[in-house]
Amino acid sequence: MQIALADSDATEALGRLLATTRPASAALHLHGDLGAGKSTLARALLRELGVQGPIRSPTYTPWSSAIRYRAGRP
């Protein structure tokens, strides 16, 4: 499924909506170019679920893990 959203406000609204309507065991796959809004959506969803503190970009986490692995660092 592809959804085109007008702006970051619409992206945040979708994130909040997904947090309240998704099945408990749902997995969400975010795909898009850098700057597409993946972090905005994930952050809104997690905040709606009550997560506090820093929320890393969903792109940053696997990317930084791959870089550390290639550099021989855990």
N, C-alpha and C positions, 0 to 999 in steps of 0.2 A: 504494500500500500504506500502511496506517496501522497503527502499533504503539503500544499504550498500555503504558507502563512504570510500575511501582509507585513508583519513587523514583530519586534521582540515582545510587545505586549500580547499579541495573539499567541506567540510561542509560549510565553509564561502561562497564559490562560489554558492552553492545551495541556501543559505539564500538570497544572493543578487539577484539571479535569481527569486526566489519566490516573492521578494518585487516588482519586475518590471513586473511580469506576472500574478499575482494572481488577481481574480476578487475583486473589491473594498469591497464587503461584505463577503469575504471569512473568514472562521475560520480555524485555523491551530491547530491540536492536535498533540502534541509532546509526544512520549512515548519511554522510554528506561531506561536502568539501569543508575546508577550514573556513570558519566564519558563517557556516550555514545555520547555526543556532542550536547545535547539539547540547552544548554546555548550558545554555539558557533554559532549554526544556528540562534537562536532567536536574538542574538546580531547583527549578520551580516544583518539579515533582517531589524531590527529596525534602524540600522545605515544607511542602504540604503534608508530607508523612511525618514531620516532626524532627527531621535531622537538623542538628545544630552544628556549628563549627564550619571549617573550610570544606568546600566540595570541589574536588579537582575535576578538570575537564575530562570527559570520557575518552577523548583522543589522547590526552597527555599521559594517562596511566599506562596503557599498553606500549606507547611510544617510548616512554622513559625506561620501562622494564626491558625493552628490546635493546636500547642503547647500553644499559648497564650490563646486560648479558654479553653483548659483543665486546665490551671493555673488560670483561672478566670480574666484574664487581657484583656482589649480591644485591 
